[in-house]
């Protein structure tokens, strides 16, 4: 995921949309622009890690033309039996 790429996540306090660049969510602490409550990088760590993993898998698929071991429904080549036809 690009450091300049904007993402939208929900504030855990006010459920307002936080539309910021990725590094903003990785700061040690910051304030929600809507409710001004304190937020921490750890509040978003799981979500950010999942997004980065998905984007890495997507980029690997674009580059290599196949699903990586962490991407797709089963992560294997050939027919996986999931019904998605791969």
TIMI-2910 file (N, C-alpha, C, CB; in pm, 1 decimal, decimal comma, always signed):
<rs>
+----------+----------+----------+----------+----------+----------+----------+----------+----------+----------+----------+----------+------+
!      n_x !      n_y !      n_z !     ca_x !     ca_y !     ca_z !      c_x !      c_y !      c_z !     cb_x !     cb_y !     cb_z ! resn !
+----------+----------+----------+----------+----------+----------+----------+----------+----------+----------+----------+----------+------+
!    +85,1 !   -117,0 !     +0,0 !     +0,0 !     +0,0 !     +0,0 !    +89,9 !   +123,6 !     +0,0 !    -96,9 !     -0,4 !   +122,6 !  Unk !
!    +58,2 !   +218,3 !    -80,8 !   +135,9 !   +339,9 !    -94,4 !   +122,0 !   +427,8 !    +29,3 !    +92,9 !   +416,4 !   -218,5 !  Unk !
!   +232,6 !   +491,1 !    +67,4 !   +230,7 !   +581,3 !   +183,0 !   +146,1 !   +705,4 !   +156,3 !   +373,0 !   +622,7 !   +220,0 !  Unk !
!   +121,7 !   +737,3 !    +29,1 !    +42,5 !   +855,0 !     -5,6 !   -105,2 !   +820,8 !    -26,2 !    +98,5 !   +919,9 !   -131,3 !  Unk !
!   -135,3 !   +692,6 !    -31,1 !   -271,7 !   +648,8 !    -58,3 !   -364,3 !   +685,6 !    +57,8 !   -275,4 !   +497,1 !    -83,5 !  Unk !
!   -476,1 !   +744,2 !    +24,2 !   -575,8 !   +783,2 !   +124,5 !   -666,4 !   +663,2 !   +152,1 !   -659,8 !   +907,1 !    +76,3 !  Unk !
!   -698,2 !   +643,9 !   +279,3 !   -790,5 !   +538,2 !   +317,3 !   -893,8 !   +597,5 !   +412,2 !   -715,5 !   +418,0 !   +383,2 !  Unk !
!  -1009,0 !   +534,6 !   +419,2 !  -1116,3 !   +579,6 !   +507,6 !  -1143,2 !   +470,5 !   +610,5 !  -1246,0 !   +613,5 !   +426,9 !  Unk !
!  -1130,1 !   +506,0 !   +736,7 !  -1162,1 !   +416,0 !   +847,0 !  -1256,9 !   +488,4 !   +941,2 !  -1033,0 !   +369,1 !   +922,0 !  Unk !
!  -1320,6 !   +413,2 !  +1026,8 !  -1419,3 !   +468,0 !  +1119,2 !  -1356,4 !   +495,5 !  +1254,6 !  -1537,7 !   +372,7 !  +1134,4 !  Unk !
!  -1386,2 !   +611,4 !  +1311,8 !  -1340,9 !   +643,9 !  +1446,4 !  -1411,3 !   +550,0 !  +1544,3 !  -1369,3 !   +794,2 !  +1481,5 !  Unk !
!  -1335,6 !   +484,5 !  +1633,2 !  -1398,6 !   +393,6 !  +1729,2 !  -1483,8 !   +465,5 !  +1834,2 !  -1292,6 !   +312,1 !  +1798,5 !  Unk !
!  -1468,8 !   +597,4 !  +1845,8 !  -1545,1 !   +673,4 !  +1944,8 !  -1676,0 !   +728,7 !  +1888,6 !  -1460,9 !   +787,1 !  +1998,0 !  Unk !
!  -1665,2 !   +801,4 !  +1776,1 !  -1783,8 !   +869,8 !  +1722,0 !  -1836,9 !   +805,4 !  +1593,9 !  -1751,2 !  +1015,2 !  +1694,9 !  Unk !
!  -1767,4 !   +704,8 !  +1542,4 !  -1800,2 !   +636,6 !  +1417,4 !  -1795,4 !   +729,8 !  +1296,6 !  -1937,3 !   +574,1 !  +1427,7 !  Unk !
!  -1731,5 !   +845,5 !  +1312,6 !  -1711,6 !   +936,3 !  +1200,9 !  -1605,9 !   +881,8 !  +1106,1 !  -1671,9 !  +1075,2 !  +1251,1 !  Unk !
!  -1612,8 !   +923,1 !   +980,7 !  -1516,6 !   +876,1 !   +881,2 !  -1384,8 !   +950,9 !   +896,2 !  -1572,6 !   +893,8 !   +738,4 !  Unk !
!  -1277,0 !   +875,4 !   +902,5 !  -1142,3 !   +930,7 !   +906,1 !  -1079,9 !   +902,9 !   +769,9 !  -1056,3 !   +869,0 !  +1023,7 !  Unk !
!  -1071,9 !  +1002,7 !   +685,7 !  -1016,5 !   +987,8 !   +551,2 !   -879,8 !  +1054,0 !   +551,7 !  -1110,9 !  +1050,9 !   +441,4 !  Unk !
!   -775,7 !   +972,5 !   +565,2 !   -640,3 !  +1023,2 !   +583,8 !   -541,5 !   +934,2 !   +509,6 !   -604,6 !  +1031,0 !   +733,9 !  Unk !
!   -418,3 !   +984,2 !   +488,1 !   -315,1 !   +898,2 !   +430,2 !   -272,4 !   +791,2 !   +530,7 !   -193,2 !   +982,0 !   +386,0 !  Unk !
!   -223,9 !   +680,2 !   +482,0 !   -184,9 !   +567,6 !   +565,4 !    -94,9 !   +605,1 !   +683,2 !   -115,9 !   +466,3 !   +481,6 !  Unk !
!    +11,3 !   +686,0 !   +664,5 !    +98,9 !   +717,7 !   +777,8 !    +26,6 !   +785,9 !   +894,9 !   +211,1 !   +806,4 !   +730,6 !  Unk !
!    -81,4 !   +855,8 !   +867,8 !   -157,5 !   +923,3 !   +973,1 !   -208,5 !   +821,7 !  +1075,0 !   -275,6 !  +1002,8 !   +912,8 !  Unk !
!   -253,2 !   +704,9 !  +1027,4 !   -306,1 !   +601,5 !  +1114,9 !   -196,1 !   +526,6 !  +1189,4 !   -389,0 !   +504,2 !  +1035,0 !  Unk !
!    -71,6 !   +546,1 !  +1147,7 !    +40,3 !   +476,5 !  +1210,3 !   +111,9 !   +561,0 !  +1315,9 !   +138,7 !   +434,0 !  +1104,6 !  Unk !
!    +69,7 !   +686,5 !  +1333,8 !   +130,6 !   +772,0 !  +1435,6 !    +99,8 !   +714,9 !  +1574,5 !    +78,8 !   +919,0 !  +1423,4 !  Unk !
!   +187,8 !   +741,5 !  +1669,4 !   +170,5 !   +690,0 !  +1805,3 !    +36,4 !   +734,2 !  +1863,6 !   +285,6 !   +737,1 !  +1895,6 !  Unk !
!     +3,1 !   +861,3 !  +1848,0 !   -126,5 !   +910,9 !  +1894,8 !   -168,1 !  +1031,0 !  +1810,8 !   -120,5 !   +949,0 !  +2045,5 !  Unk !
!   -297,6 !  +1049,4 !  +1798,9 !   -353,3 !  +1157,4 !  +1719,4 !   -497,1 !  +1179,3 !  +1762,0 !   -344,2 !  +1126,5 !  +1567,7 !  Unk !
!   -556,2 !  +1286,9 !  +1718,1 !   -694,3 !  +1320,5 !  +1754,2 !   -787,3 !  +1298,7 !  +1636,2 !   -704,0 !  +1465,8 !  +1802,9 !  Unk !
!   -907,4 !  +1249,5 !  +1666,5 !  -1011,4 !  +1239,8 !  +1564,3 !  -1052,4 !  +1382,0 !  +1527,6 !  -1135,1 !  +1155,3 !  +1614,5 !  Unk !
!  -1052,7 !  +1418,0 !  +1399,4 !  -1093,0 !  +1553,2 !  +1359,7 !  -1239,6 !  +1584,3 !  +1390,2 !  -1067,7 !  +1572,3 !  +1212,5 !  Unk !
!  -1323,1 !  +1481,6 !  +1401,6 !  -1465,7 !  +1503,8 !  +1426,3 !  -1496,3 !  +1521,5 !  +1575,5 !  -1546,8 !  +1387,2 !  +1370,4 !  Unk !
!  -1451,7 !  +1425,5 !  +1658,8 !  -1487,1 !  +1429,6 !  +1801,1 !  -1372,4 !  +1474,6 !  +1890,9 !  -1534,0 !  +1293,8 !  +1845,4 !  Unk !
!  -1253,0 !  +1487,1 !  +1834,4 !  -1132,9 !  +1531,9 !  +1904,2 !  -1090,7 !  +1441,4 !  +2019,7 !  -1154,4 !  +1669,9 !  +1955,8 !  Unk !
!  -1133,3 !  +1315,0 !  +2016,3 !  -1087,9 !  +1218,6 !  +2116,6 !   -956,4 !  +1157,7 !  +2069,7 !  -1195,1 !  +1107,6 !  +2141,2 !  Unk !
!   -876,3 !  +1117,3 !  +2166,9 !   -744,5 !  +1060,6 !  +2136,8 !   -757,1 !   +922,6 !  +2073,0 !   -659,7 !  +1051,8 !  +2264,2 !  Unk !
!   -676,6 !   +900,6 !  +1970,4 !   -667,2 !   +772,1 !  +1902,4 !   -521,2 !   +730,9 !  +1902,6 !   -724,4 !   +779,4 !  +1756,6 !  Unk !
!   -497,1 !   +601,4 !  +1889,9 !   -360,9 !   +548,2 !  +1886,3 !   -346,2 !   +456,8 !  +1765,8 !   -327,0 !   +472,0 !  +2017,4 !  Unk !
!   -222,8 !   +441,8 !  +1721,6 !   -194,7 !   +352,1 !  +1609,4 !   -246,6 !   +212,3 !  +1638,8 !    -44,0 !   +347,6 !  +1579,7 !  Unk !
!   -235,8 !   +168,9 !  +1763,1 !   -280,9 !    +34,4 !  +1799,7 !   -431,8 !    +16,9 !  +1780,6 !   -243,6 !     +4,7 !  +1944,5 !  Unk !
!   -508,6 !   +127,6 !  +1781,1 !   -652,7 !   +119,6 !  +1756,1 !   -681,8 !    +70,0 !  +1614,1 !   -718,3 !   +256,9 !  +1778,3 !  Unk !
!   -587,7 !    +91,0 !  +1523,6 !   -607,9 !    +59,5 !  +1382,8 !   -509,6 !    -44,9 !  +1329,9 !   -596,7 !   +184,9 !  +1301,1 !  Unk !
!   -421,4 !    -95,9 !  +1413,7 !   -313,4 !   -184,8 !  +1370,5 !   -364,0 !   -308,3 !  +1296,5 !   -232,0 !   -227,8 !  +1489,8 !  Unk !
!   -466,0 !   -373,3 !  +1347,7 !   -518,5 !   -495,0 !  +1285,3 !   -577,4 !   -464,3 !  +1147,8 !   -625,0 !   -560,0 !  +1375,3 !  Unk !
!   -653,1 !   -357,0 !  +1139,6 !   -715,8 !   -318,7 !  +1012,7 !   -609,2 !   -280,2 !   +910,0 !   -814,6 !   -201,5 !  +1034,1 !  Unk !
!   -510,9 !   -200,8 !   +951,9 !   -405,0 !   -157,2 !   +862,0 !   -324,4 !   -277,6 !   +812,0 !   -312,6 !    -56,1 !   +932,6 !  Unk !
!   -291,7 !   -369,6 !   +901,2 !   -216,2 !   -489,1 !   +860,9 !   -293,8 !   -570,7 !   +757,9 !   -184,1 !   -576,4 !   +983,5 !  Unk !
!   -423,9 !   -586,4 !   +777,8 !   -507,2 !   -661,9 !   +683,5 !   -513,2 !   -590,6 !   +548,2 !   -649,9 !   -681,0 !   +740,3 !  Unk !
!   -528,5 !   -459,5 !   +549,6 !   -531,8 !   -383,2 !   +424,1 !   -399,7 !   -395,1 !   +349,8 !   -563,5 !   -235,4 !   +451,5 !  Unk !
!   -288,6 !   -384,6 !   +422,0 !   -158,2 !   -395,6 !   +357,9 !   -136,8 !   -534,9 !   +299,9 !    -47,3 !   -362,6 !   +457,4 !  Unk !
!   -181,9 !   -637,3 !   +371,0 !   -168,7 !   -774,4 !   +321,3 !   -251,1 !   -794,6 !   +194,6 !   -212,1 !   -874,9 !   +428,9 !  Unk !
!   -373,5 !   -742,7 !   +194,2 !   -458,7 !   -753,2 !    +75,4 !   -397,1 !   -681,4 !    -43,4 !   -597,4 !   -696,3 !   +104,1 !  Unk !
!   -343,4 !   -561,8 !    -19,6 !   -283,2 !   -486,0 !   -128,9 !   -157,4 !   -554,6 !   -179,8 !   -250,9 !   -343,6 !    -83,7 !  Unk !
!    -76,2 !   -610,8 !    -90,6 !    +43,4 !   -684,0 !   -133,2 !     +4,6 !   -803,9 !   -218,6 !   +125,6 !   -729,9 !    -11,0 !  Unk !
!    -98,1 !   -878,1 !   -178,3 !   -144,8 !   -993,9 !   -253,8 !   -198,2 !   -950,1 !   -390,1 !   -253,5 !  -1069,7 !   -175,1 !  Unk !
!   -271,6 !   -840,7 !   -392,0 !   -325,9 !   -787,3 !   -517,4 !   -212,4 !   -747,9 !   -612,2 !   -417,4 !   -665,3 !   -489,5 !  Unk !
!   -111,3 !   -678,8 !   -559,6 !     +1,3 !   -638,0 !   -643,5 !    +79,4 !   -759,4 !   -693,4 !    +94,3 !   -543,9 !   -566,0 !  Unk !
!    +97,3 !   -858,5 !   -608,7 !   +166,6 !   -981,2 !   -650,6 !    +90,1 !  -1050,1 !   -762,3 !   +184,4 !  -1077,4 !   -531,5 !  Unk !
!    -41,8 !  -1052,2 !   -751,4 !   -124,2 !  -1114,5 !   -854,9 !   -112,6 !  -1037,7 !   -986,5 !   -271,4 !  -1121,1 !   -809,9 !  Unk !
!   -111,3 !   -905,2 !   -978,2 !    -96,7 !   -824,8 !  -1099,5 !    +38,5 !   -849,3 !  -1166,0 !   -112,9 !   -676,1 !  -1066,9 !  Unk !
!   +142,3 !   -856,8 !  -1085,4 !   +277,5 !   -873,3 !  -1138,3 !   +300,4 !  -1014,3 !  -1190,7 !   +380,3 !   -840,8 !  -1031,1 !  Unk !
!   +257,6 !  -1113,5 !  -1113,7 !   +288,6 !  -1252,4 !  -1146,9 !   +175,5 !  -1326,0 !  -1217,6 !   +324,3 !  -1326,2 !  -1022,7 !  Unk !
!    +56,4 !  -1266,6 !  -1220,2 !    -55,9 !  -1329,7 !  -1288,5 !   -111,3 !  -1449,6 !  -1215,8 !    -15,3 !  -1370,5 !  -1424,7 !  Unk !
!    -89,2 !  -1458,0 !  -1086,3 !   -142,3 !  -1568,6 !  -1007,9 !   -171,0 !  -1519,9 !   -867,0 !    -44,0 !  -1688,4 !  -1006,1 !  Unk !
!   -246,2 !  -1598,9 !   -794,6 !   -280,2 !  -1565,6 !   -657,6 !   -165,8 !  -1609,4 !   -567,7 !   -413,6 !  -1632,2 !   -614,9 !  Unk !
!   -123,8 !  -1520,9 !   -477,5 !    -17,6 !  -1555,5 !   -384,0 !    -71,4 !  -1647,9 !   -275,8 !    +43,4 !  -1429,1 !   -321,2 !  Unk !
!    +16,0 !  -1699,9 !   -193,5 !    -23,6 !  -1792,9 !    -87,8 !   -115,4 !  -1727,9 !    +14,1 !    +98,8 !  -1847,9 !    -18,2 !  Unk !
!   -109,3 !  -1596,1 !    +28,2 !   -195,1 !  -1529,4 !   +126,2 !   -319,5 !  -1469,8 !    +62,0 !   -117,5 !  -1420,7 !   +198,0 !  Unk !
!   -327,8 !  -1471,0 !    -70,1 !   -440,1 !  -1408,1 !   -136,9 !   -541,0 !  -1508,7 !   -184,7 !   -392,7 !  -1325,9 !   -251,8 !  Unk !
!   -650,5 !  -1459,4 !   -240,2 !   -752,7 !  -1546,5 !   -295,4 !   -826,8 !  -1622,3 !   -187,5 !   -691,6 !  -1643,2 !   -392,7 !  Unk !
!   -909,3 !  -1715,0 !   -230,9 !   -991,1 !  -1787,9 !   -134,3 !   -917,1 !  -1904,7 !    -73,5 !  -1117,5 !  -1837,0 !   -199,5 !  Unk !
!   -820,2 !  -1961,0 !   -145,8 !   -752,9 !  -2079,4 !    -93,0 !   -602,2 !  -2069,9 !   -102,7 !   -800,0 !  -2202,1 !   -165,4 !  Unk !
!   -550,9 !  -1975,7 !   -180,0 !   -408,0 !  -1956,0 !   -189,8 !   -332,7 !  -2063,1 !   -266,7 !   -352,5 !  -1946,5 !    -56,0 !  Unk !
!   -402,1 !  -2144,2 !   -345,3 !   -331,7 !  -2248,3 !   -421,1 !   -359,0 !  -2232,5 !   -569,2 !   -373,7 !  -2388,7 !   -374,0 !  Unk !
!   -270,7 !  -2291,0 !   -649,3 !   -290,9 !  -2291,0 !   -794,3 !   -386,8 !  -2402,9 !   -830,4 !   -156,1 !  -2307,1 !   -870,5 !  Unk !
!   -446,6 !  -2390,0 !   -945,1 !   -536,9 !  -2493,7 !   -991,8 !   -673,4 !  -2480,1 !   -927,9 !   -479,5 !  -2630,7 !   -963,1 !  Unk !
!   -752,8 !  -2582,9 !   -944,5 !   -889,2 !  -2581,7 !   -893,6 !   -889,9 !  -2608,7 !   -743,0 !   -975,3 !  -2686,0 !   -967,6 !  Unk !
!   -953,6 !  -2521,5 !   -667,6 !   -951,7 !  -2535,0 !   -522,5 !  -1080,4 !  -2593,6 !   -468,8 !   -926,5 !  -2401,5 !   -458,3 !  Unk !
!  -1183,9 !  -2601,2 !   -549,5 !  -1309,8 !  -2658,2 !   -502,4 !  -1400,7 !  -2557,4 !   -435,1 !  -1282,1 !  -2769,6 !   -407,9 !  Unk !
!  -1368,9 !  -2428,6 !   -443,9 !  -1451,3 !  -2328,3 !   -376,3 !  -1569,4 !  -2285,1 !   -462,2 !  -1367,0 !  -2206,8 !   -339,8 !  Unk !
!  -1570,5 !  -2324,3 !   -586,9 !  -1680,5 !  -2285,2 !   -675,3 !  -1654,9 !  -2156,6 !   -750,8 !  -1806,1 !  -2271,0 !   -596,4 !  Unk !
!  -1539,5 !  -2096,0 !   -732,6 !  -1508,7 !  -1971,3 !   -801,7 !  -1436,3 !  -1995,1 !   -932,8 !  -1425,4 !  -1882,0 !   -713,2 !  Unk !
!  -1413,0 !  -2121,1 !   -967,3 !  -1357,6 !  -2153,7 !  -1097,7 !  -1209,3 !  -2132,7 !  -1113,7 !  -1425,3 !  -2076,2 !  -1198,1 !  Unk !
!  -1134,1 !  -2139,4 !  -1007,5 !   -988,1 !  -2129,2 !  -1023,3 !   -918,0 !  -2245,9 !   -960,9 !   -936,1 !  -2000,9 !   -962,5 !  Unk !
+----------+----------+----------+----------+----------+----------+----------+----------+----------+----------+----------+----------+------+
</rs>
